[in-house]
Amino acid sequence: MSLTPQVYRSLRIAWQEGIPAHIMLAVIDYFLVPYALFLGLSPTQVGWVVAVPHLMSAMMQLIAVRSLQWFRSSRVYFLVMTTLFQSMMLFSIALIVFFRTDTHFYALILCVSIFRILLGLSNTIWGSLVSDYLPPEKRGHYMGWRAQITGLSGMLGVIFSGVFLFYVKKISEVYAFFLLFLFAALCRAISSHLMAKFHDVKHEWVPGTHFSFFDFIRQAKKSNFVKFVLYSAGIMFATHVAAPYYSVYLLEELKLNYLLYMFIHFSGIVAGLISYPIWGKHADITGNARLLKLVGFLISFVPVCWLFSKNVVYLMFIEFYAGFVWGAFALCTVTFIFDAVTPAKRARCLGYFNLISGLGIFLGTVLGGQALEIFPKLLGSSFYSIFLLSGILRFSVFAFLGRAFQEIRHVQPVTQGQLLASVCGVRPLVGLARGWNVFPELEQKPKVE
């Protein structure tokens, strides 16, 4: 399939705008919790700052599904407006540091919630538009190539943010956070400016593909896809019992500086980038469902490992392991959805998937915050109690929901032990070479002409 010059130019812009966009995401994803702690919020309040925006964003996924129909002839305009408002919200978040009153807790929740809602809406439209640019046989290669470029930019964003806070804090921590989130707002504005150059392609709405959220849920007993959604949401619920509080633990209990904090999270990001091509090759041969079940088991050990040492180097290794296995979960979740759902229903199913996952994140975060206050200390730390609880819940989801859904493609039959040995490079499966090729997608720019 030959692409028009306008579409080819849009695809070039799509990876270029992803660079400032993912630098912005690195700031908000990894340094919002340190910012909230600097503002004087308690660990429980930090949990609400994480939980409420995810709940609001999840609820708005119902509108995100509708927005594809409302803006199918002007998706570029919708993208530009939503991303510009995201930039404004990041600027508002930056300003909160100068107004540290009794209401700054609610102001932060409000601004982050609006940001997350707009981010969810723009991501839905962006995915719809860019996927329409590409023929199906080129879509995976282009998206994988772009993901590694944007992943590297996000990694640089984390490094810059950690180093910037560490040194500028010595002058003024107030201005350090203000300038950091102002920088994130500028990155989003640059991304929005580039998106304005996209070529608008009218989205073809297929009649008869509408089904309500309750119709979707009613299929839970017989739909393989709904069972997969419940498994994924269960993992997200169990994970977020602990996930928002790792940063609080590092900064408040271990008293790490921003440089060490950055290095721990940096190791996880590097592992994720390394893991994508490794898991991707195995998913092509063994299927996404088998990998999702394997990493569901491996993810269970992550929070428990945090109990054994407070050594920074040890925690970097644990975060590296976590980033590696979570890379598989993120990759296989997306590809399973693309395999399981027809293009006409994909946006709606993805919206419902995000809604249920968002509810899981909200409930898990709230449970973790309450458990942090109520549960007795374990090994001298309240955080260890919720880390252990998260590990038990993750394993329970794997044990009870992991067998509910099946692979939909015809794939090579392997045991979980054979699959794990192949991923570790001990005994590669048939069709896979020994060794890890870390960045295969960056070796050659995808040809989409």
N, C-alpha and C positions, 0 to 999 in steps of 0.2 A: 504494500500500500504506500503510495507516494503522498507526502505531506505538502500542503501549500506553504509558501514563504511566510505567511502570517502565523500559521500554526508552529512552524519550525522556530520562528523568532520567539513565540510564546513559551516554547519548551526550554529555550535557552534562558529566558528570563525566569522561568519557574525554579531552576536550580540556583540562579543568582540571588533571587529574593529569599531563598531558603537560608542563606548564610546569615544575614542580619536577624531573620526571624528566629533561628535556633540559638543565636547568641542571646537574644531577648528571653527565650524560654529558659536558658541556663540560669539566668539571673533570677527569674521568678520561681523556678522549680527548686533551686538549691539555696537561695539566700533570702527567701521570704520568711522562713522560720527564724534564722538569726536576726532579721529585722524586727520581727514580732517580739523576740526575747529582749532586744535592745530597748524597745518601747515599754518594757516592763510587764509584759503579759506573762501569766502563769502557764505551766505546761498544759493545763486543762483548757485555758483560753486559746493557746496555740492550736490545740486540737480542733476547736470550733472554727478558727480561722481557716483551717484546712478543710474541715468537713462541710460547712455550710456552702461555700462556693461550689464544691463538687455536687452537692445536692441540687442547688439551683441550676447549675449547668446541665445536670442529668434531666431535670424536669423540662428544661427548654429544648431537649432533643426532640420532643414532640412537635415543637414549632420548627426545628431545623429540618425535619422531614417535610413539613408543609412548605418551607421556604424554597425548596427546589422547584415546586410547582408555581409558587408566586413569582419567583425571580428567574424563571428558566430562560427568558429572553434578555435579561440584564444582569447576569451573574457577576460580571466584572465590576459594575457599579456597586453592587451589594458587598463584594469583597473589599473594595476601596473604603467604603463608608464604615464597615464593621472594624477593619484594621486601624483606621484613623481614630475611632472611638477607643479602641484598645490602647493606643498610644496616649490618649488623653487620660485614661484611667491609670496607667502607669505613672504619669506625671502627678496625678492626684495622690497616688500611693506615696510617691517621693515627698510630697508636701506635708504629709501627716507628721513627719518627724519634727516639724517646727511647731506643731500644735498638740503637744503631749498633755491632753486633759483627760478627764474621766470618760470622755466619749470617744477617744481614739481607738479603743477596741472595736466599737461598733462601726466607726468610719472605715477601719481597715477591712472588716468583713464585707461592708457594702461595696467598697471599691474593688476588692478582689473578686467578689461575686459577679459584679457587672463585667469585669475583665474575663472571667471564666465563661460566662454566658456567651459573650461576643466571640471568644476564641472558639467555642464549640460550634457556633453557627458558621463562622468563617471557614473552619476546617471542613465542615460538611460540603459547603459550596465549592471550596477549592478542590477537594477530592473529586467531586462530580465534574468540574470543568476540565481539569488536567487529564482525567481518565478519558474524557471525550476527545481529547487531542490525539490520543495514541491508539493504534491498532492493538488488539489483544495480544498478539505475539510479541510486541515490543514493550508492553506495559511493565512487565515484571523487571526486565533488564534496566529500563530507564529509571524506574522507581528505586531499584536497588542501588544504582549508580548515584542517584541524587541523595539517597539516604546516607551513604557513606561520606559524601561531601558535607552535608548538613550536620552529620554526626561529629565530624572533625571540627566544624565551626563551633558547635555546642561545647565540645571539649575545650577549645580555646577560650570560650566564654567563661567557663568555670575557672580556668587558670587565671584569667585576667581579673575576675571578680574577687577571688581569694587573695591574690597578691595586692590588688588595689585596696581592699579593706584593711589588710594587715598593715600596710604602710601609711595610708591616709588616716587611719584610726589614731595614729600617734599625734596627728595635728588636730583633728576634730572628727569624732565618730559620727556626730550628727551630719556633718557635710559629707562624710564618706558614704553613708547610706543614701543621702539625698542625691549625690552625683551618680551613684551606681544605678539607682532606679530611673534617674533622668537619662542616663546612657541607654537603659533598656527601652525607654519611651522613644528615644531617637532612632534606635535600631528598628523598632516597629514602624515608625514613620517612613524610614527608608524602604522597608519591605512593602509598605502600602503604595509608595510612589512607583515602585517597580511593577506591582500588580496592575496599576492603572494602564500599563502598556500591553496587557494581555489582549489577545484577540477573542472577542465574545462569540461563542458558539451556542446557538439555541439548543436547550435541552429538550429532547424528544420525550414527551410524557406519554406512557403507554396506558391506555384505558384498561380497567379491570385489574390493575395491580395494587389497588388500595385495600388495606385490611387494618383494623384498629389494633391498638395495643392489647386490648382484652382478647381479641381474636387470636393474637400471637401467643398470649399466656395460656389460653385454653388448649393449645397444642402441646403442652408440656409433656403429656404422657406418651405421645406417639411421634412427636417431631424430633428428629435427630439434632437439628440445629438448635431448637429451644433447650434441649438437654445440654448441649455444648455451652450455650449462653449461661445457664444456671451454674455449670461447673466453673466457668471463667469468673462469673460474679462472686461465687463462693470463695475462690482463691483471692480475689481482690478484697473481699470482706475480711477474711482471716489475716491477710497481709497488712491491712491498714489498722489492725488492732495495735501494731507495733511501728509500722513504717514512718508515720509523722513524728514519732518520738525519738527516733535514732539521733536526729540532729540536736534535739533538746538534751538528750543524754550526753552527747559529745561536748556540747558547749557549756551546759549547766553543771553536770555532775563531774565530768572529767576535766572541765575547765580548759579545753583546748583552744589555742588561738586560731584565727581564721585561716592561717596558712596550713596548719596540720589538718584542720577541718576540710579544707579544699583537697588536700592530697588523698584523704580517705575516700571522698566521693569521686575524685578523679580516677582512682583505680577501678572503680565500678564502671565508669563510662568507657574507659579503655577496653575493659573486658567485653563490654557489650559490642563495641565496634569489631573486636576480634572475632566474636562468636557468630555474627550474622552470616558470613559466608559458610562457616562450618555447619551450622544448623540448617541453613538453606539447602546445601547439597544433600544432607541426610533426609530432609523433609521431602525432596523430590523422589527419593528412592523408597522411604519407609512410610511416607504420609505424615500429615500434620497432627492427626489425632494421637498417634503413638508417641510422638515427641511431646505433645502437650501433657500426656499422662506421665511420661518419664520425668519431665521437669517439674510437674506438680509434686512428685515425690521428692525430688532434689531440693526444691524450694522450701520444703518443710524444715530442713536442717539449718537454714540461714539464721533465723532469730535465736535458735538454741546455741549456736556457735558464739554469739555475743556474750554468753554467760561465763566463758572460760578464761578470759583475759582482758585487761584494760590496756595492754600494750598497743601502741599506735601501729607498729609494723604488722602485728597480728591482725588488727582490725582492717588494715589495708588488704591483707590476703582474704579475709572474710568478705569484704566488699567486692573484691575481684571475682571471687567465686559467685557471689550473688549477681553481679553484673553479667557474668557469663551465662548462667542458667536463665536469668530474666530476659536475656537477649532472645533465647529460643521461644519463651512464652510470648513475647511481643510480636516476633516475626510470624510464628505459626498461628497465632490468633487471627491476624489479618489475612493470611493466605487461606486459612480454613474458611473464613467468611466468603472470600472471593470464589473458592471452589464450591461451596455449598449453596450459594444463592445466585439466582439468575440476575443479569444486569438490571432488568426492569424493577426488581424488588430489592436490589442491593442497598440503596440509600435508606429505604424504610427499615430494613432489617438491621443495618448498621446503627441507625438512630435508636432503635429499641434495645440493641445490644449495649450501646453507650448509656442509655437510661438505666438499665438494670445494673450494669457495672458501677455507675455513679451512685446508685442507692446502696450498693454493697460497700463502696468506699466510705460513704457517709456513716452508715451504721457501724462499720468496723472502727472508724476513727472515734466516734462517740463512745463506743464500748471501751476502747483502749484508754480514753481520757478518764472515764469513770472508774475503771479498774485501777488506774494509776493512783487514785485517791483512796480507794476502798481496800484493795488487796494488801495483805501484809508484805513486808519486805522479804525478798529472797536473796540470800547471800549478801545482805546488807544494802540492797538497792531495790527501790520500788519499781524501777525500770525493768529489772530482771524478771519480775512477776509477769509483766505484760509481754515480754519477749518469749517466755516459756508458753504463755497462753496462746500467743500467735502461732508458735510452732505446732502445738497440739491441734489447733483449729485447722491449720493448713493440711496436716496429715489426715484429719478427719474428712475434709472435703475430698482429698485425693482418694481415700479409701471408700467413701460412700457414693461419690458422684463420678469418679474417674472411669468407671465401667459403663456408664449410662449412654455415652455417645460413641459412634464408630466412624472410621474413615470412610469417605464416600468414593475415593478413587481406588483403582486396582493397583496395589503396591506390593513390593517385595516383602514376604512374611519373615519377620525376625523377632527374636525374644528381646525383652528389655535389657538383658545382660549383654547380648550381642550388640545392641544399639549403643549402649553406654561404652563398651569397649572400642567400638568404631569411632565414636565422638572423641574419646581420649587418645585416639591414634594407635591403640594397641593392636587391634585386628580390624582393619578397614573392611567394610562391606564390599561386596562385588559391585564394581562400577565406580569406586572411589579410590583415589590414589592415597598412599601413605603421606602423612605430613599435613600441615596447615598452611593454606594459602590465604593470608589474612585479608588482603584488599584486592581480590580479583576484579571487582567491578571498576576499580580505579586504574587498572592497567590500560584500558582502552575506553575512550568516550563512546557511548552508545550511538549507533548509526540509526537514525530514525527517518532519514530521507525516504 
